[in-house]
Amino acid sequence: QGTTFTILLPAVPAPAIQIRKDASQTPVGGSEHILLVEDEAPVREMAHQMLEHLGYAVVDAPSAADALNWLADPTHRVDVILSDLMMPGMSGNDLLTRVRAENPSMPFVLATGFSREMAKQGAGATDVPIVTKPYRLADLDRAIRRALRAGA
């Protein structure tokens, strides 16, 4: 009529465990303005929240064309662009080429769901940090800080 399981666990006090945080894994964050270019709304919303959590001011663009329109207005402040690599219409790599033609030192980060090696082949630019999806907060922050240092 059924099965009965008996689980016996020893009553041993747990050892005191100290968790050491690796300083290289701790996000730093910042106050810079990020233009987030991502065609998938759920991914864009998640990345937006993560970037705001890190202290960044974020403006969303659902396409590369929207990003270029935003950048065309000289009153808009953008310190770094975080763009998906694969998007319909214009890829993140194409956006990078167009932006760098106007502003060669613009800090740029590419994001992809592909492996880092495949993304580097598709990106072409070796000076651009690449972050893989799903995002890890520390990886996202590290890529942004690296792009900002390179653009300085």
DSSP file (Angstrom, degrees, kcal/mol; ACC not computed):
  #  RESIDUE AA STRUCTURE BP1 BP2  ACC     N-H-->O    O-->H-N    N-H-->O    O-->H-N    TCO  KAPPA ALPHA  PHI   PSI    X-CA   Y-CA   Z-CA
    1    1 A Q              0   0    0      0, 0.0     2,-0.3     0, 0.0     0, 0.0   0.000 360.0 360.0 360.0   7.1    0.0    0.0    0.0
    2    2 A G        -     0   0    0      2,-0.0     2,-0.4     0, 0.0     0, 0.0  -0.904 360.0 -84.3 151.7-178.3    3.0    2.3   -0.2
    3    3 A T        -     0   0    0     -2,-0.3     2,-0.5     2,-0.0     0, 0.0  -0.955  25.3-154.6-124.7 140.7    6.6    2.8    0.8
    4    4 A T        -     0   0    0     -2,-0.4     2,-0.4     2,-0.0    -2,-0.0  -0.964   9.1-164.7-116.0 130.9    8.0    4.2    4.0
    5    5 A F        -     0   0    0     -2,-0.5     2,-0.5     2,-0.0    -2,-0.0  -0.928   3.4-163.1-113.0 137.9   11.4    5.9    4.1
    6    6 A T        -     0   0    0     -2,-0.4     2,-0.6     2,-0.0    -2,-0.0  -0.984   5.7-167.0-119.9 122.8   13.3    6.5    7.3
    7    7 A I        -     0   0    0     -2,-0.5     2,-0.6     2,-0.0    -2,-0.0  -0.944   1.2-165.1-112.9 122.3   16.1    9.0    7.1
    8    8 A L        -     0   0    0     -2,-0.6    -2,-0.0     2,-0.0     0, 0.0  -0.930   6.4-173.6-109.7 120.3   18.5    9.2   10.0
    9    9 A L        -     0   0    0     -2,-0.6     2,-0.1     2,-0.0    -2,-0.0  -0.930  27.8-114.5-114.2 136.3   20.7   12.2   10.2
   10   10 A P        -     0   0    0      0, 0.0     2,-1.5     0, 0.0    -2,-0.0  -0.424  19.5-130.2 -69.4 142.2   23.5   12.6   12.7
   11   11 A A        +     0   0    0     -2,-0.1    -2,-0.0     2,-0.0     0, 0.0  -0.626  53.0 147.3 -91.5  75.9   23.1   15.3   15.3
   12   12 A V        -     0   0    0     -2,-1.5     2,-0.0     3,-0.0     0, 0.0  -0.940  52.4-113.2-114.7 131.6   26.5   16.8   14.8
   13   13 A P        -     0   0    0      0, 0.0    -2,-0.0     0, 0.0     0, 0.0  -0.372  38.0-109.4 -63.0 141.2   27.1   20.5   15.2
   14   14 A A        -     0   0    0      1,-0.1     2,-0.0    -2,-0.0     3,-0.0  -0.466  34.2-111.2 -71.1 139.4   28.1   22.2   12.0
   15   15 A P        -     0   0    0      0, 0.0     2,-0.5     0, 0.0    -1,-0.1  -0.377  36.8 -99.2 -67.7 150.2   31.7   23.3   11.8
   16   16 A A        -     0   0    0     -2,-0.0     2,-0.5     1,-0.0     0, 0.0  -0.598  44.5-162.7 -71.0 119.6   32.3   27.0   11.7
   17   17 A I        -     0   0    0     -2,-0.5     2,-0.6    -3,-0.0    -3,-0.0  -0.913   7.4-155.3-110.2 128.5   32.8   27.9    8.1
   18   18 A Q        -     0   0    0     -2,-0.5     2,-0.7     2,-0.0    -2,-0.0  -0.895   8.0-150.4-102.0 127.9   34.4   31.2    7.1
   19   19 A I        -     0   0    0     -2,-0.6     2,-0.5     2,-0.0    -2,-0.0  -0.870   8.6-156.4-100.4 119.1   33.6   32.4    3.6
   20   20 A R        -     0   0    0     -2,-0.7     2,-0.4     2,-0.0    -2,-0.0  -0.818  10.3-139.8 -94.6 127.3   36.3   34.4    2.1
   21   21 A K        -     0   0    0     -2,-0.5     2,-0.7     2,-0.0     3,-0.0  -0.725  12.8-131.0 -87.3 134.3   35.2   36.8   -0.6
   22   22 A D    >>  -     0   0    0     -2,-0.4     3,-2.0     1,-0.2     4,-0.6  -0.754  10.9-147.7 -82.4 118.1   37.5   37.1   -3.6
   23   23 A A  G >4 S+     0   0    0     -2,-0.7     3,-0.8     1,-0.3    -1,-0.2   0.803  96.8  60.7 -59.0 -29.5   38.0   40.8   -4.1
   24   24 A S  G 34 S+     0   0    0      1,-0.2    -1,-0.3    -3,-0.0   118,-0.1   0.690 104.4  50.1 -72.2 -16.0   38.3   40.2   -7.9
   25   25 A Q  G <4 S+     0   0    0     -3,-2.0    -1,-0.2     2,-0.1    -2,-0.2   0.510  86.4 100.3 -97.0  -6.9   34.7   38.8   -7.9
   26   26 A T  S << S-     0   0    0     -3,-0.8    -5,-0.0    -4,-0.6     2,-0.0  -0.704  77.5-123.8 -84.1 119.8   33.2   41.8   -6.0
   27   27 A P        -     0   0    0      0, 0.0   111,-0.1     0, 0.0    -2,-0.1  -0.328  20.4-167.1 -62.2 141.9   31.4   44.2   -8.4
   28   28 A V        -     0   0    0    110,-0.1   110,-0.0     1,-0.0   114,-0.0   0.839  20.1-173.2 -95.1 -44.8   32.7   47.7   -8.2
   29   29 A G        -     0   0    0      2,-0.0     2,-0.3    26,-0.0    26,-0.2  -0.192   3.0-154.1  74.8-173.0   29.9   49.5  -10.1
   30   30 A G        -     0   0    0     24,-1.4   115,-0.0     2,-0.1   111,-0.0  -0.970  27.5-105.3-178.0-173.9   30.0   53.2  -11.0
   31   31 A S        +     0   0    0     -2,-0.3    26,-0.1    25,-0.1    25,-0.1   0.220  69.1 126.8-118.3  11.7   27.9   56.2  -11.9
   32   32 A E        -     0   0    0      1,-0.1    25,-2.4    24,-0.1     2,-0.5  -0.147  64.2-107.5 -69.1 165.9   28.5   56.3  -15.6
   33   33 A H  E     -a   57   0A   0     23,-0.2    46,-2.8    25,-0.1    47,-1.5  -0.857  34.8-163.5 -98.7 124.8   25.8   56.5  -18.3
   34   34 A I  E     -ab  58  80A   0     23,-3.3    25,-2.5    -2,-0.5     2,-0.7  -0.919  15.0-149.9-114.6 132.2   25.3   53.2  -20.2
   35   35 A L  E     -ab  59  81A   0     45,-2.3    47,-2.5    -2,-0.4     2,-0.6  -0.903  19.8-157.5 -96.4 112.2   23.4   52.8  -23.5
   36   36 A L  E     -ab  60  82A   0     23,-3.0    25,-2.7    -2,-0.7     2,-0.7  -0.828   8.2-170.3 -96.8 116.3   22.0   49.3  -23.4
   37   37 A V  E     +ab  61  83A   0     45,-3.2    47,-2.6    -2,-0.6     2,-0.3  -0.914  24.9 142.1-113.2 108.1   21.3   47.9  -26.8
   38   38 A E        -     0   0    0     23,-1.9     6,-0.1    -2,-0.7    49,-0.1  -0.969  37.5-158.6-150.4 126.0   19.4   44.6  -26.7
   39   39 A D  S    S+     0   0    0     -2,-0.3     2,-0.7    47,-0.2    -1,-0.1   0.725  76.1  79.7 -81.7 -21.6   16.6   43.4  -29.0
   40   40 A E  S  > S-     0   0    0      1,-0.2     4,-2.7     2,-0.0     3,-0.3  -0.787  70.7-151.5 -92.5 114.4   15.0   40.9  -26.5
   41   41 A A  H  > S+     0   0    0     -2,-0.7     4,-2.7     1,-0.2     5,-0.2   0.865  91.7  49.9 -54.9 -45.8   12.9   42.7  -24.0
   42   42 A P  H  > S+     0   0    0      0, 0.0     4,-2.1     0, 0.0    -1,-0.2   0.906 114.6  45.0 -63.5 -38.0   13.3   40.2  -21.1
   43   43 A V  H  > S+     0   0    0     -3,-0.3     4,-2.8     2,-0.2     5,-0.2   0.914 113.2  51.1 -67.9 -42.3   17.1   40.2  -21.4
   44   44 A R  H  X S+     0   0    0     -4,-2.7     4,-2.6     1,-0.2    -1,-0.2   0.915 110.8  48.4 -61.1 -44.3   17.1   44.0  -21.8
   45   45 A E  H  X S+     0   0    0     -4,-2.7     4,-2.2    -5,-0.2    -1,-0.2   0.911 112.9  47.5 -63.9 -42.6   15.0   44.4  -18.6
   46   46 A M  H  X S+     0   0    0     -4,-2.1     4,-2.3    -5,-0.2    -2,-0.2   0.939 114.1  46.2 -64.8 -46.5   17.2   42.0  -16.6
   47   47 A A  H  X S+     0   0    0     -4,-2.8     4,-2.7     1,-0.2     5,-0.2   0.900 110.5  54.5 -62.7 -40.6   20.4   43.7  -17.8
   48   48 A H  H  X S+     0   0    0     -4,-2.6     4,-2.5    -5,-0.2    -1,-0.2   0.935 109.9  46.4 -57.7 -48.0   18.9   47.1  -17.1
   49   49 A Q  H  X S+     0   0    0     -4,-2.2     4,-2.3     1,-0.2    -1,-0.2   0.895 112.3  50.5 -63.2 -40.7   18.1   46.1  -13.5
   50   50 A M  H  X S+     0   0    0     -4,-2.3     4,-1.5     2,-0.2    -2,-0.2   0.926 111.6  47.5 -64.1 -43.7   21.6   44.6  -13.0
   51   51 A L  H  <>S+     0   0    0     -4,-2.7     5,-2.1     1,-0.2     4,-0.4   0.901 112.1  49.1 -66.1 -41.1   23.3   47.8  -14.3
   52   52 A E  H ><5S+     0   0    0     -4,-2.5     3,-1.5     1,-0.2    -1,-0.2   0.890 106.6  56.9 -64.0 -37.8   21.1   50.0  -12.1
   53   53 A H  H 3<5S+     0   0    0     -4,-2.3    -1,-0.2     1,-0.3    -2,-0.2   0.853 104.5  53.0 -59.7 -34.2   21.9   47.8   -9.1
   54   54 A L  T 3<5S-     0   0    0     -4,-1.5   -24,-1.4    -5,-0.1    -1,-0.3   0.539 126.3-103.9 -79.2  -6.5   25.6   48.5   -9.8
   55   55 A G  T < 5S+     0   0    0     -3,-1.5    -3,-0.2    -4,-0.4    -2,-0.1   0.415  74.1 137.9 103.0  -1.4   24.9   52.3   -9.8
   56   56 A Y      < -     0   0    0     -5,-2.1     2,-0.5   -25,-0.1    -1,-0.3  -0.447  55.3-124.7 -78.6 150.9   24.9   53.0  -13.5
   57   57 A A  E     -a   33   0A   0    -25,-2.4   -23,-3.3    -2,-0.1     2,-0.4  -0.852  37.3-158.9 -89.3 128.8   22.4   55.3  -15.2
   58   58 A V  E     -a   34   0A   0     -2,-0.5     2,-0.4   -25,-0.2   -23,-0.2  -0.922  21.5-172.5-123.2 135.3   20.9   53.2  -18.0
   59   59 A V  E     -a   35   0A   0    -25,-2.5   -23,-3.0    -2,-0.4     2,-0.3  -0.993  22.7-140.0-119.8 131.2   19.1   54.1  -21.3
   60   60 A D  E     -a   36   0A   0     -2,-0.4   -23,-0.2   -25,-0.2   -25,-0.0  -0.691  18.0-177.0 -94.3 142.5   17.6   51.3  -23.3
   61   61 A A  E     -a   37   0A   0    -25,-2.7   -23,-1.9    -2,-0.3     6,-0.1  -0.973  14.9-158.2-133.9 121.2   17.6   50.9  -27.0
   62   62 A P  S    S+     0   0    0      0, 0.0     2,-0.3     0, 0.0   -25,-0.1   0.524  77.9  20.7 -78.5  -3.6   15.7   47.9  -28.5
   63   63 A S  S  > S-     0   0    0      1,-0.1     4,-1.8    24,-0.1     5,-0.1  -0.978  79.0-110.1-154.3 165.1   17.8   48.0  -31.8
   64   64 A A  H  > S+     0   0    0     26,-0.4     4,-2.5    24,-0.3     5,-0.2   0.868 118.8  56.4 -65.5 -36.3   21.0   49.4  -33.2
   65   65 A A  H  > S+     0   0    0      1,-0.2     4,-2.0     2,-0.2    -1,-0.2   0.912 106.9  48.8 -62.2 -42.3   19.0   51.9  -35.2
   66   66 A D  H  > S+     0   0    0      1,-0.2     4,-2.2     2,-0.2    -1,-0.2   0.883 109.9  52.6 -63.4 -37.9   17.5   53.2  -32.0
   67   67 A A  H  X S+     0   0    0     -4,-1.8     4,-2.6     2,-0.2    -2,-0.2   0.918 108.2  49.7 -63.6 -43.7   20.9   53.4  -30.4
   68   68 A L  H  X S+     0   0    0     -4,-2.5     4,-1.5     1,-0.2    -1,-0.2   0.886 109.6  52.0 -63.6 -38.1   22.2   55.5  -33.3
   69   69 A N  H  X S+     0   0    0     -4,-2.0     4,-0.5     2,-0.2    -1,-0.2   0.913 110.8  47.9 -62.4 -42.2   19.3   57.8  -33.1
   70   70 A W  H >< S+     0   0    0     -4,-2.2     3,-1.1     1,-0.2     6,-0.2   0.921 111.8  49.5 -63.8 -43.9   20.0   58.3  -29.3
   71   71 A L  H 3< S+     0   0    0     -4,-2.6    -1,-0.2     1,-0.2    -2,-0.2   0.753  97.8  69.7 -68.3 -24.0   23.7   58.9  -30.0
   72   72 A A  H 3< S+     0   0    0     -4,-1.5    -1,-0.2    -5,-0.2    -2,-0.2   0.730  81.8  82.7 -68.2 -21.3   22.9   61.5  -32.7
   73   73 A D  S X< S-     0   0    0     -3,-1.1     3,-1.8    -4,-0.5    -1,-0.0  -0.761  70.3-155.9 -87.1 113.9   21.6   63.9  -30.1
   74   74 A P  T 3  S+     0   0    0      0, 0.0    -1,-0.1     0, 0.0    -2,-0.1   0.642  88.9  65.6 -67.6 -12.3   24.6   65.7  -28.6
   75   75 A T  T 3  S+     0   0    0      2,-0.1     2,-0.5    -3,-0.0    -4,-0.1   0.633  81.9  93.6 -82.6 -12.2   22.8   66.5  -25.4
   76   76 A H  S <  S-     0   0    0     -3,-1.8     2,-0.5    -6,-0.2     0, 0.0  -0.682  71.3-142.4 -84.0 128.6   22.6   62.8  -24.5
   77   77 A R        +     0   0    0     -2,-0.5     2,-0.4   -43,-0.0    -2,-0.1  -0.784  24.5 171.3 -92.5 128.4   25.4   61.6  -22.3
   78   78 A V        +     0   0    0     -2,-0.5   -44,-0.2     1,-0.1     3,-0.1  -0.971  12.9 172.4-136.4 120.6   26.8   58.1  -23.0
   79   79 A D  S    S+     0   0    0    -46,-2.8     2,-0.3    -2,-0.4   -45,-0.2   0.724  74.1   4.5 -96.9 -27.0   29.9   56.9  -21.3
   80   80 A V  E     -b   34   0A   0    -47,-1.5   -45,-2.3    26,-0.1     2,-0.5  -0.984  63.4-138.4-156.4 147.8   29.8   53.2  -22.5
   81   81 A I  E     -bc  35 108A   0     26,-2.1    28,-2.8    -2,-0.3     2,-0.6  -0.946   9.8-166.9-111.5 129.7   27.7   51.2  -24.9
   82   82 A L  E     +bc  36 109A   0    -47,-2.5   -45,-3.2    -2,-0.5     2,-0.4  -0.966  22.4 175.5-113.0 112.4   26.7   47.6  -24.0
   83   83 A S  E     -bc  37 110A   0     26,-2.8    28,-2.7    -2,-0.6   -45,-0.2  -0.941  34.5-118.6-126.9 140.3   25.3   45.9  -27.1
   84   84 A D  E     - c   0 111A   0    -47,-2.6    28,-0.2    -2,-0.4     3,-0.1  -0.462  23.3-141.7 -63.3 143.8   24.1   42.5  -28.0
   85   85 A L  S    S+     0   0    0     26,-2.9     7,-2.3     1,-0.2     2,-0.7   0.918  86.5  49.0 -77.3 -45.3   26.2   41.0  -30.7
   86   86 A M  S    S+     0   0    0     25,-0.3    -1,-0.2     5,-0.2   -47,-0.2  -0.860  70.8 144.3-105.0 109.9   23.5   39.2  -32.7
   87   87 A M        -     0   0    0     -2,-0.7     2,-0.1    -3,-0.1   -24,-0.1  -0.975  51.4 -99.9-138.1 151.8   20.4   41.4  -33.5
   88   88 A P  S    S+     0   0    0      0, 0.0     2,-1.6     0, 0.0   -24,-0.3  -0.396 100.5  10.5 -68.5 150.7   18.1   41.6  -36.4
   89   89 A G  S    S+     0   0    0    -26,-0.1     2,-0.5    -2,-0.1   -26,-0.0  -0.601 135.6  20.3  85.4 -82.2   18.8   44.4  -38.9
   90   90 A M  S    S-     0   0    0     -2,-1.6   -26,-0.4     4,-0.0   -25,-0.1  -0.987  80.1-137.0-126.1 125.5   22.1   45.7  -37.7
   91   91 A S     >  -     0   0    0     -2,-0.5     4,-2.3     1,-0.1    -5,-0.2  -0.217  27.1-108.2 -74.0 167.2   24.4   43.5  -35.5
   92   92 A G  H  > S+     0   0    0     -7,-2.3     4,-2.4     1,-0.2    -7,-0.2   0.845 121.9  54.7 -62.8 -33.9   26.3   44.8  -32.5
   93   93 A N  H  > S+     0   0    0     -8,-0.7     4,-2.2     2,-0.2    -1,-0.2   0.898 107.9  48.5 -66.9 -40.5   29.5   44.5  -34.5
   94   94 A D  H  > S+     0   0    0     -9,-0.2     4,-2.3     2,-0.2    -2,-0.2   0.901 111.4  50.6 -64.5 -40.4   28.0   46.7  -37.2
   95   95 A L  H  X S+     0   0    0     -4,-2.3     4,-2.9     1,-0.2     5,-0.2   0.922 108.5  52.3 -61.6 -44.1   26.9   49.2  -34.5
   96   96 A L  H  X S+     0   0    0     -4,-2.4     4,-2.8     1,-0.2    -2,-0.2   0.921 109.5  49.3 -57.0 -46.5   30.4   49.2  -33.1
   97   97 A T  H  X S+     0   0    0     -4,-2.2     4,-1.3     1,-0.2    -1,-0.2   0.914 113.3  46.1 -61.2 -44.2   31.9   50.0  -36.5
   98   98 A R  H  X S+     0   0    0     -4,-2.3     4,-0.9     2,-0.2    -2,-0.2   0.910 115.2  46.1 -66.9 -42.3   29.4   52.9  -37.1
   99   99 A V  H >X S+     0   0    0     -4,-2.9     4,-3.0     1,-0.2     3,-0.8   0.934 111.9  50.4 -66.6 -45.4   30.0   54.3  -33.6
  100  100 A R  H 3< S+     0   0    0     -4,-2.8    -1,-0.2     1,-0.2    -2,-0.2   0.735 100.9  63.9 -68.6 -21.6   33.7   54.0  -33.8
  101  101 A A  H 3< S+     0   0    0     -4,-1.3    -1,-0.2    -5,-0.2    -2,-0.2   0.859 116.2  30.7 -65.9 -34.3   33.8   55.8  -37.2
  102  102 A E  H << S+     0   0    0     -4,-0.9    -2,-0.2    -3,-0.8    -1,-0.2   0.817 139.6  19.1 -89.7 -37.2   32.4   58.9  -35.4
  103  103 A N    ><  -     0   0    0     -4,-3.0     3,-2.0    -5,-0.1    -1,-0.2  -0.751  64.4-175.2-140.3  86.6   34.0   58.4  -32.0
  104  104 A P  T 3  S+     0   0    0      0, 0.0    -4,-0.1     0, 0.0    -1,-0.1   0.717  84.5  50.8 -59.9 -22.9   37.0   56.0  -32.0
  105  105 A S  T 3  S+     0   0    0      2,-0.1    -5,-0.1    -5,-0.0     3,-0.0   0.333  74.2 132.1 -99.7   9.3   37.4   56.0  -28.3
  106  106 A M    <   -     0   0    0     -3,-2.0     2,-0.1    -7,-0.1   -26,-0.1  -0.446  62.6-120.8 -63.4 121.4   33.8   55.2  -27.3
  107  107 A P        -     0   0    0      0, 0.0   -26,-2.1     0, 0.0     2,-0.4  -0.422  39.3-176.3 -63.5 136.7   33.9   52.5  -24.7
  108  108 A F  E     -c   81   0A   0    -28,-0.2     2,-0.4    19,-0.2   -26,-0.2  -0.995  18.7-170.0-142.4 139.4   32.0   49.5  -26.0
  109  109 A V  E     -c   82   0A   0    -28,-2.8   -26,-2.8    -2,-0.4     2,-0.4  -0.999  13.0-150.7-129.3 133.7   31.0   46.0  -24.6
  110  110 A L  E     -cd  83 130A   0     19,-2.5    21,-2.6    -2,-0.4     2,-0.4  -0.856   8.4-159.4-103.8 141.0   29.5   43.2  -26.6
  111  111 A A  E     +cd  84 131A   0    -28,-2.7   -26,-2.9    -2,-0.4   -25,-0.3  -0.924  15.9 169.6-118.5 144.0   27.2   40.7  -25.1
  112  112 A T  E     - d   0 132A   0     19,-1.9    21,-2.8    -2,-0.4     7,-0.1  -0.995  42.1-142.7-152.2 154.9   26.4   37.3  -26.6
  113  113 A G  S    S+     0   0    0     -2,-0.3    19,-0.1    19,-0.2     3,-0.1   0.489  83.9  88.0 -91.0  -7.3   24.8   34.0  -25.9
  114  114 A F  S    S-     0   0    0      1,-0.2    19,-0.2     2,-0.1    -2,-0.1  -0.311  95.8 -80.2 -81.5 171.2   27.6   32.2  -27.8
  115  115 A S     >  -     0   0    0      1,-0.1     4,-2.5    17,-0.1     5,-0.2  -0.328  42.9-110.2 -66.8 157.7   30.8   31.1  -26.2
  116  116 A R  H  > S+     0   0    0      1,-0.2     4,-2.3     2,-0.2     5,-0.2   0.867 118.5  52.9 -58.1 -38.6   33.5   33.7  -25.8
  117  117 A E  H  > S+     0   0    0      2,-0.2     4,-1.7     1,-0.2    -1,-0.2   0.927 111.0  45.1 -65.8 -45.1   35.6   32.2  -28.5
  118  118 A M  H  > S+     0   0    0      1,-0.2     4,-2.0     2,-0.2    -2,-0.2   0.880 112.6  52.8 -65.0 -37.2   32.8   32.2  -31.1
  119  119 A A  H  X S+     0   0    0     -4,-2.5     4,-2.5     1,-0.2    -2,-0.2   0.898 105.7  53.1 -65.9 -40.4   31.9   35.8  -30.1
  120  120 A K  H  X S+     0   0    0     -4,-2.3     4,-1.9     1,-0.2    -1,-0.2   0.890 109.0  50.0 -63.0 -38.6   35.5   37.0  -30.6
  121  121 A Q  H  < S+     0   0    0     -4,-1.7    -1,-0.2     1,-0.2    -2,-0.2   0.908 115.8  42.7 -63.9 -41.3   35.5   35.5  -34.1
  122  122 A G  H  < S+     0   0    0     -4,-2.0    -2,-0.2     1,-0.2    -1,-0.2   0.783 112.1  54.2 -75.4 -28.0   32.2   37.3  -34.8
  123  123 A A  H  < S-     0   0    0     -4,-2.5     2,-1.2    -5,-0.2    -2,-0.2   0.890  76.2-167.3 -77.9 -39.6   33.1   40.5  -33.2
  124  124 A G     <  +     0   0    0     -4,-1.9     2,-0.4    -5,-0.2    -1,-0.1  -0.179  55.6 100.8  81.8 -46.5   36.3   41.2  -35.1
  125  125 A A    >   -     0   0    0     -2,-1.2     3,-0.6     1,-0.1    -1,-0.1  -0.614  53.7-166.0 -78.9 125.2   37.5   44.0  -32.7
  126  126 A T  T 3  S+     0   0    0     -2,-0.4    -1,-0.1     1,-0.2    -2,-0.1   0.670  82.0  61.4 -85.2 -16.7   40.0   42.7  -30.2
  127  127 A D  T 3  S+     0   0    0      2,-0.1    -1,-0.2    23,-0.0   -19,-0.2   0.424  83.5  96.0 -90.1   3.1   39.9   45.7  -27.9
  128  128 A V  S <  S-     0   0    0     -3,-0.6   -19,-0.2   -21,-0.1     2,-0.1  -0.823  73.8-130.1 -99.8 122.0   36.2   45.2  -27.0
  129  129 A P        -     0   0    0      0, 0.0   -19,-2.5     0, 0.0     2,-0.4  -0.396  21.2-150.6 -65.0 145.3   35.3   43.2  -23.9
  130  130 A I  E     -d  110   0A   0    -21,-0.2     2,-0.4    -2,-0.1   -19,-0.2  -0.976   9.6-167.5-121.7 131.4   32.8   40.5  -24.4
  131  131 A V  E     -d  111   0A   0    -21,-2.6   -19,-1.9    -2,-0.4     2,-0.3  -0.954  15.9-137.1-117.8 137.9   30.4   39.3  -21.8
  132  132 A T  E     -d  112   0A   0     -2,-0.4     4,-0.3   -21,-0.2   -19,-0.2  -0.660  29.3 -86.7 -97.8 150.9   28.4   36.1  -22.1
  133  133 A K  S    S+     0   0    0    -21,-2.8     2,-0.1    -2,-0.3     3,-0.0  -0.748 104.9  53.5 -95.5 146.5   24.7   35.5  -21.4
  134  134 A P  S    S-     0   0    0      0, 0.0    -2,-0.1     0, 0.0     2,-0.1   0.508  97.9-129.2 -70.2 144.9   23.3   34.8  -18.9
  135  135 A Y        -     0   0    0     -2,-0.1     2,-0.5    -4,-0.1    -2,-0.1  -0.346  14.3-153.5 -68.0 139.9   25.0   37.7  -17.3
  136  136 A R     >  -     0   0    0     -4,-0.3     4,-2.7     1,-0.1     5,-0.3  -0.960  22.5-129.2-105.9 135.0   26.8   37.3  -14.0
  137  137 A L  H  > S+     0   0    0     -2,-0.5     4,-2.5     1,-0.2     5,-0.2   0.886 106.7  47.1 -52.3 -47.9   26.9   40.6  -12.1
  138  138 A A  H  > S+     0   0    0      1,-0.2     4,-2.5     2,-0.2    -1,-0.2   0.890 113.1  49.0 -65.0 -39.2   30.6   40.5  -11.5
  139  139 A D  H  > S+     0   0    0     -3,-0.2     4,-2.3     2,-0.2    -2,-0.2   0.910 111.7  49.1 -66.8 -41.5   31.4   39.6  -15.1
  140  140 A L  H  X S+     0   0    0     -4,-2.7     4,-2.0     2,-0.2    -2,-0.2   0.936 114.3  44.9 -62.5 -47.4   29.2   42.4  -16.5
  141  141 A D  H  X S+     0   0    0     -4,-2.5     4,-2.7    -5,-0.3     5,-0.2   0.910 111.6  52.4 -64.2 -42.8   30.7   45.0  -14.2
  142  142 A R  H  X S+     0   0    0     -4,-2.5     4,-2.3     1,-0.2    -1,-0.2   0.901 109.4  49.8 -61.2 -41.7   34.3   43.8  -14.9
  143  143 A A  H  X S+     0   0    0     -4,-2.3     4,-2.3     2,-0.2    -1,-0.2   0.900 112.0  48.0 -65.2 -40.7   33.6   44.1  -18.7
  144  144 A I  H  X S+     0   0    0     -4,-2.0     4,-2.4     2,-0.2    -2,-0.2   0.931 111.9  48.5 -65.9 -45.4   32.2   47.6  -18.3
  145  145 A R  H  X S+     0   0    0     -4,-2.7     4,-2.3     1,-0.2    -2,-0.2   0.902 111.8  50.7 -61.9 -40.1   35.1   48.8  -16.1
  146  146 A R  H  X S+     0   0    0     -4,-2.3     4,-2.3    -5,-0.2    -1,-0.2   0.916 110.5  48.8 -63.4 -43.4   37.6   47.3  -18.7
  147  147 A A  H  X S+     0   0    0     -4,-2.3     4,-2.0     1,-0.2    -2,-0.2   0.903 111.2  50.2 -63.3 -41.0   35.9   49.1  -21.6
  148  148 A L  H  X S+     0   0    0     -4,-2.4     4,-0.9     1,-0.2    -1,-0.2   0.902 110.5  49.0 -65.4 -40.8   35.9   52.4  -19.6
  149  149 A R  H  < S+     0   0    0     -4,-2.3     3,-0.4     1,-0.2    -1,-0.2   0.903 111.6  50.0 -63.3 -40.7   39.7   52.0  -18.8
  150  150 A A  H  < S+     0   0    0     -4,-2.3    -1,-0.2     1,-0.2    -2,-0.2   0.843 111.8  48.2 -67.3 -33.6   40.4   51.3  -22.5
  151  151 A G  H  <        0   0    0     -4,-2.0    -1,-0.2     1,-0.2    -2,-0.2   0.634 360.0 360.0 -81.8 -13.4   38.5   54.3  -23.7
  152  152 A A     <        0   0    0     -4,-0.9    -1,-0.2    -3,-0.4    -2,-0.1   0.495 360.0 360.0 -73.6 360.0   40.1   56.7  -21.2
